[in-house]
């Protein structure tokens, strides 16, 4: 994955691969407020690369 723009939106499966967890875990984190989800017009969740990379560096 080549995400150079910090505002790139990632799919739950892409974020899950980065954290090495199941995609459903990412959804749970978003519902718990630990990760901010952006909803598309179709109702799908997307996550900002900038936030995900910041969380990866902290953990």
C-alpha positions in Angstrom: 0.0 0.0 0.0 1.4 3.4 -1.0 -0.5 6.0 1.1 1.5 9.2 0.8 -1.3 11.7 1.3 -2.2 12.0 5.1 -5.9 12.4 4.2 -6.0 9.1 2.2 -8.9 7.0 3.3 -8.3 3.4 4.1 -10.8 0.5 4.1 -11.3 -1.5 7.3 -9.4 -4.5 5.9 -6.4 -2.3 5.1 -6.3 -0.9 8.6 -6.7 -4.3 10.1 -3.7 -5.6 8.1 -1.6 -2.7 9.4 -2.5 -3.6 13.0 -2.6 -7.3 12.3 -6.1 -7.8 13.7 -9.4 -8.8 12.2 -11.4 -6.2 10.3 -14.2 -6.5 12.9 -11.8 -5.4 15.6 -11.3 -2.1 13.6 -15.1 -1.6 13.6 -15.3 -2.2 17.3 -12.5 0.3 17.9 -14.4 2.9 15.8 -17.7 2.2 17.8 -15.8 2.6 21.0 -14.4 5.9 19.9 -10.7 4.8 19.7 -10.6 5.4 16.0 -12.5 7.9 13.9 -14.5 6.5 11.1 -15.6 8.6 8.0 -18.8 7.3 6.5 -19.1 7.2 2.7 -22.3 8.0 0.9 -22.9 4.3 0.6 -22.6 3.9 4.4 -19.2 2.3 4.4 -16.5 3.1 7.0 -13.2 4.6 6.0 -10.3 5.6 8.2 -7.8 8.5 7.7 -4.2 7.3 7.0 -2.9 10.1 9.2 -4.8 8.9 12.3 -3.9 5.3 11.7 -0.2 5.9 11.2 -0.2 8.1 14.4 -1.8 5.3 16.4 0.7 2.8 15.0 3.7 5.0 16.1 2.2 5.5 19.6 1.6 1.8 20.2 
